Amino acid sequence: LQGNGVEKNEAVALDWLESAAKAGQAEAQYQLGDIYLKGLGVPSEPAWAARWYGKAAEQQFADARLALARAFERGQGLPINWVRACQWAILAEQSGASQASEIQAQVCDQLTAEKHERARQLAAAWQPQEYPFYEDPPTIRYVQMKLQQLRFYAGYVDGVDGERTRSAIAEYREEREMSGQDHSLEILLEQLRVE
């Protein structure tokens, strides 16, 4: 991205970064989150940024956990959810992210005792899990968020691929005349990003 030792070419750098991110490299996923949040050489897409931050956070990447906490706190590509923001700030601090304690003070300390305890429980219960690339919670949250914006989904943006999410996807595909196409989430993501 910086052009160190070579001529700077943002398009080529983005291709390499996306390849690394799709291969599961957490730092590349985090950097893509920054690029799409800030609109660095691409249109700003906060929901797409939150997806990439989430993918890296799920791999315990400290800065991505902090970025995800901020996304939940500020509503950057995700609905504002201070309990989830607190959960990810706690996990970010456990991963050694600088400024995580500041986010906890800004968010967690503002919660009721009951909600703060819920955030602690969510953080304590969190375990890394293996998901197919397009079926992980950050991707499902992105799909839910986009379908909600398009008025196909009225449920929580929680990253759970439940009946409401599947029903909204089916309705979207039917209305967009995608029923005869490949039913992979990859194709769906491509379509949702251009909406």
Phi, psi and chi 1 to 4 in degrees:
 res  aa     phi    psi   chi1   chi2   chi3   chi4
   1 LEU       -  -30.4  -70.1  173.2      -      -
   2 GLN   -89.3  -19.1  -56.3  -59.9  -39.2      -
   3 GLY    78.7   29.4      -      -      -      -
   4 ASN   -69.7  112.8  -65.3  -25.3      -      -
   5 GLY    85.0   -8.8      -      -      -      -
   6 VAL  -141.4  165.9  -63.8      -      -      -
   7 GLU   -65.2  136.6 -175.4  176.7  -30.2      -
   8 LYS   -67.4  127.3 -175.6  175.6  177.1  177.5
   9 ASN  -143.0   97.9 -174.7  -34.7      -      -
  10 GLU   -62.1  -36.2  -71.0  178.3  -14.2      -
  11 ALA   -65.2  -44.7      -      -      -      -
  12 VAL   -66.9  -41.7  169.4      -      -      -
  13 ALA   -61.5  -42.2      -      -      -      -
  14 LEU   -63.9  -40.3 -172.9   60.5      -      -
  15 ASP   -60.0  -45.4  -75.3  -15.5      -      -
  16 TRP   -64.3  -42.8  -80.6  102.6      -      -
  17 LEU   -64.6  -42.8 -157.1   53.1      -      -
  18 GLU   -64.3  -38.1  -75.3 -178.4  -15.5      -
  19 SER   -62.4  -44.8  -67.5      -      -      -
  20 ALA   -65.4  -40.0      -      -      -      -
  21 ALA   -65.1  -43.4      -      -      -      -
  22 LYS   -66.5  -25.5  -73.3  178.0 -179.3  176.8
  23 ALA   -79.8   -2.6      -      -      -      -
  24 GLY    97.7   10.1      -      -      -      -
  25 GLN   -76.5  113.0 -148.6  -75.7  -27.3      -
  26 ALA   -62.2  -41.2      -      -      -      -
  27 GLU   -65.2  -38.3 -174.0  170.6   -1.9      -
  28 ALA   -64.8  -39.6      -      -      -      -
  29 GLN   -62.4  -43.9  -67.4  169.0  -19.1      -
  30 TYR   -61.8  -45.0  168.4   71.9      -      -
  31 GLN   -63.4  -38.2  -71.7  178.1   -3.9      -
  32 LEU   -62.7  -38.2  -85.6  179.9      -      -
  33 GLY   -57.0  -46.8      -      -      -      -
  34 ASP   -61.2  -44.3  -87.2   -6.2      -      -
  35 ILE   -61.0  -47.0  -73.5  168.7      -      -
  36 TYR   -75.6  -28.7  -77.1  105.7      -      -
  37 LEU   -69.6  -44.8 -179.3   64.7      -      -
  38 LYS   -88.1  -11.3  -62.2  171.4 -174.8  171.3
  39 GLY    68.4   45.1      -      -      -      -
  40 LEU   -84.5   93.0  -57.8  173.4      -      -
  41 GLY    81.2    0.5      -      -      -      -
  42 VAL  -140.0  161.5  -62.8      -      -      -
  43 PRO   -63.2  142.9  -19.8   30.1      -      -
  44 SER   -66.7  127.8  177.7      -      -      -
  45 GLU  -135.2   84.4  -70.5 -176.2   71.5      -
  46 PRO   -57.6  -36.4  -25.6   34.8      -      -
  47 ALA   -68.1  -38.4      -      -      -      -
  48 TRP   -67.9  -37.7 -164.0 -119.3      -      -
  49 ALA   -61.9  -44.8      -      -      -      -
  50 ALA   -61.6  -34.4      -      -      -      -
  51 ARG   -61.9  -48.6  174.3 -175.1 -179.6 -112.6
  52 TRP   -66.7  -40.9  -73.3  113.9      -      -
  53 TYR   -58.6  -43.1  -74.0  145.5      -      -
  54 GLY   -62.5  -40.8      -      -      -      -
  55 LYS   -62.5  -42.3  -70.8  179.7   94.5   46.6
  56 ALA   -71.1  -37.7      -      -      -      -
  57 ALA   -62.6  -38.4      -      -      -      -
  58 GLU   -62.9  -21.9  -68.2  -78.1  -18.8      -
  59 GLN   -94.1   12.4  -66.3 -173.0   67.7      -
  60 GLN    70.4   25.9  -55.3  177.2   54.7      -
  61 PHE   -77.0  114.2 -166.9   78.1      -      -
  62 ALA   -55.9  -50.6      -      -      -      -
  63 ASP   -65.0  -31.5  -70.7  -19.7      -      -
  64 ALA   -70.4  -37.1      -      -      -      -
  65 ARG   -61.7  -41.4  -74.5  177.6  158.4 -173.2
  66 LEU   -66.4  -42.8 -171.6   59.9      -      -
  67 ALA   -62.9  -38.3      -      -      -      -
  68 LEU   -67.2  -39.8 -171.2   58.8      -      -
  69 ALA   -59.1  -44.3      -      -      -      -
  70 ARG   -65.0  -38.9  -75.6 -172.5  173.9  132.0
  71 ALA   -61.7  -43.2      -      -      -      -
  72 PHE   -67.7  -37.3  -85.4  118.7      -      -
  73 GLU   -66.3  -43.6  173.2 -160.0    9.6      -
  74 ARG   -97.2   -8.8  -61.8  173.7 -179.7  165.7
  75 GLY    72.5   35.9      -      -      -      -
  76 GLN   -89.7   91.9  -67.0  174.0  -38.3      -
  77 GLY    82.5   -1.9      -      -      -      -
  78 LEU  -140.1  155.8  -66.2  166.8      -      -
  79 PRO   -64.7  146.2  -14.0   23.6      -      -
  80 ILE   -61.4  128.8  -68.1  173.1      -      -
  81 ASN  -149.7   96.5 -174.7  -32.6      -      -
  82 TRP   -69.6  -27.6  -77.5   37.9      -      -
  83 VAL   -65.7  -46.2  171.1      -      -      -
  84 ARG   -67.2  -37.0  -69.9  -65.7 -179.0  175.3
  85 ALA   -60.6  -44.2      -      -      -      -
  86 CYS   -64.6  -44.0 -178.9      -      -      -
  87 GLN   -54.3  -50.5  169.7 -158.9   -0.3      -
  88 TRP   -72.7  -27.4  -75.1  102.0      -      -
  89 ALA   -67.2  -40.0      -      -      -      -
  90 ILE   -62.2  -46.6  -68.8  167.5      -      -
  91 LEU   -65.0  -35.7  -69.0  167.6      -      -
  92 ALA   -63.9  -42.9      -      -      -      -
  93 GLU   -64.0  -40.8 -174.6  170.1   52.2      -
  94 GLN   -62.5  -28.7  -69.1  171.5   -1.5      -
  95 SER   -85.9   -5.2  -62.8      -      -      -
  96 GLY    91.7   19.1      -      -      -      -
  97 ALA   -70.8  130.7      -      -      -      -
  98 SER   -68.8  151.0   63.6      -      -      -
  99 GLN    74.2   -1.7  -58.6  178.3   -4.9      -
 100 ALA   -63.9  -37.8      -      -      -      -
 101 SER   -66.9  -31.9   58.6      -      -      -
 102 GLU   -65.6  -43.2  -67.5  172.1   29.3      -
 103 ILE   -64.6  -40.9  -62.9  -66.1      -      -
 104 GLN   -59.9  -42.2  -80.4 -168.5   61.5      -
 105 ALA   -64.4  -39.3      -      -      -      -
 106 GLN   -70.8  -35.5  -68.9  170.3   -0.2      -
 107 VAL  -105.6  -60.6  176.8      -      -      -
 108 CYS   -60.3  -40.8  -59.2      -      -      -
 109 ASP   -69.8  -14.1  -66.5  -11.0      -      -
 110 GLN   -88.3  -12.5  -55.8  -59.7  -43.7      -
 111 LEU   -78.1  156.8  -63.5  173.6      -      -
 112 THR   -65.8  161.5   63.7      -      -      -
 113 ALA   -57.5  -39.1      -      -      -      -
 114 GLU   -65.1  -45.6 -178.5 -178.7  -51.8      -
 115 LYS   -69.5  -36.2  -71.8 -177.0  177.6 -177.0
 116 HIS   -62.8  -41.9 -164.3  172.7      -      -
 117 GLU   -64.3  -38.4 -178.7   57.0   29.6      -
 118 ARG   -61.9  -42.5  176.9   69.0 -179.2  134.7
 119 ALA   -62.9  -41.6      -      -      -      -
 120 ARG   -62.0  -42.3  -78.9 -167.6 -153.0  103.8
 121 GLN   -63.8  -43.3  -70.5  171.2   -8.6      -
 122 LEU   -61.2  -42.0  -72.1  167.6      -      -
 123 ALA   -65.8  -42.3      -      -      -      -
 124 ALA   -67.2  -33.3      -      -      -      -
 125 ALA   -83.2  -15.1      -      -      -      -
 126 TRP   -63.6  133.0 -174.7   88.8      -      -
 127 GLN  -135.2  139.8  -65.3  -69.8  -41.5      -
 128 PRO   -65.2  140.6   19.4  -25.2      -      -
 129 GLN  -136.2  154.1  -64.6 -175.9   24.0      -
 130 GLU   -92.8  130.3  -66.0  -72.4  -35.5      -
 131 TYR  -130.6  151.4  -64.4   95.1      -      -
 132 PRO   -58.6  148.8  -24.1   33.6      -      -
 133 PHE   -52.8  -39.8 -172.9   76.7      -      -
 134 TYR   -98.6   11.7  -68.9  102.9      -      -
 135 GLU  -124.5   17.9  -63.2  173.1   24.9      -
 136 ASP   -82.9  159.7   57.7  -51.5      -      -
 137 PRO   -53.8  -42.0  -30.0   37.6      -      -
 138 PRO   -61.4  -37.0  -24.7   34.9      -      -
 139 THR   -70.4  -41.9  -60.1      -      -      -
 140 ILE   -64.4  -39.6  -59.6  -57.2      -      -
 141 ARG   -60.2  -41.5  -83.9 -165.4  -54.3  -98.6
 142 TYR   -61.1  -47.4  175.6   80.2      -      -
 143 VAL   -60.3  -46.2  169.0      -      -      -
 144 GLN   -61.0  -43.3  -68.7  168.6  -30.1      -
 145 MET   -62.9  -47.4 -174.6   74.3  172.5      -
 146 LYS   -65.0  -43.1  -68.0  -63.9  -77.9 -169.3
 147 LEU   -65.8  -32.3  -69.5  173.8      -      -
 148 GLN   -66.5  -43.9 -165.1  174.8   68.2      -
 149 GLN   -61.6  -33.5  -69.6  169.2  -11.4      -
 150 LEU   -88.2    3.2  -64.2  167.5      -      -
 151 ARG    68.3   31.3  -53.9 -143.1 -172.1  -73.8
 152 PHE  -100.3  -19.6  -74.4   93.0      -      -
 153 TYR  -129.8  128.7  179.3   72.7      -      -
 154 ALA  -116.6    7.5      -      -      -      -
 155 GLY   -87.5 -172.2      -      -      -      -
 156 TYR   -73.5  145.4  -68.5  108.9      -      -
 157 VAL   -89.2   87.5  176.7      -      -      -
 158 ASP  -120.5   -4.2   58.0    8.3      -      -
 159 GLY    79.4    9.1      -      -      -      -
 160 VAL  -100.2  125.2  176.5      -      -      -
 161 ASP   -84.1   73.4 -174.5   17.8      -      -
 162 GLY   -97.4 -171.9      -      -      -      -
 163 GLU   -60.2  -42.8 -174.7   56.7   39.3      -
 164 ARG   -62.0  -40.6  -76.3  179.9  117.3  173.0
 165 THR   -66.0  -48.1  -58.0      -      -      -
 166 ARG   -61.8  -38.5  -73.1 -171.8  -66.4  -93.3
 167 SER   -65.7  -41.8  177.1      -      -      -
 168 ALA   -64.8  -39.5      -      -      -      -
 169 ILE   -62.9  -44.9  -70.1  169.6      -      -
 170 ALA   -62.6  -42.9      -      -      -      -
 171 GLU   -64.1  -42.1 -175.5 -178.6  -21.4      -
 172 TYR   -61.6  -47.7  171.9   81.8      -      -
 173 ARG   -61.4  -40.7  -75.8 -176.3  166.2  140.0
 174 GLU   -64.9  -46.8 -176.7  177.3  -37.4      -
 175 GLU   -65.7  -33.4 -173.6  169.0  -55.2      -
 176 ARG   -89.1    7.2  -62.8  -59.6 -167.9  -93.9
 177 GLU    56.0   44.8  -61.1  178.0   -4.1      -
 178 MET  -102.5    6.3  -62.7  173.9   67.1      -
 179 SER   -62.1  -31.8   56.4      -      -      -
 180 GLY   -85.9   -4.9      -      -      -      -
 181 GLN   -87.3  174.1  -63.5  179.8   11.5      -
 182 ASP   -54.9  133.0 -178.0  -11.5      -      -
 183 HIS   -93.7   18.8  -77.2  -91.7      -      -
 184 SER   -72.3  152.2   72.5      -      -      -
 185 LEU   -67.4  -25.1  -82.8  177.7      -      -
 186 GLU   -61.1  -46.5 -178.5  177.1   11.1      -
 187 ILE   -64.1  -42.0  -59.5  -63.0      -      -
 188 LEU   -60.7  -44.2  177.0   65.6      -      -
 189 LEU   -59.9  -44.5  -73.4  175.6      -      -
 190 GLU   -58.5  -43.5  -70.5  173.3   16.3      -
 191 GLN   -66.7  -45.0  179.7   66.4   32.5      -
 192 LEU   -63.4  -34.6  -72.4  171.5      -      -
 193 ARG   -67.1  -26.0  -75.7 -168.1   68.7 -156.1
 194 VAL   -91.7   -5.6  -61.4      -      -      -
 195 GLU   -74.6      -  -68.8  -99.0   -1.5      -
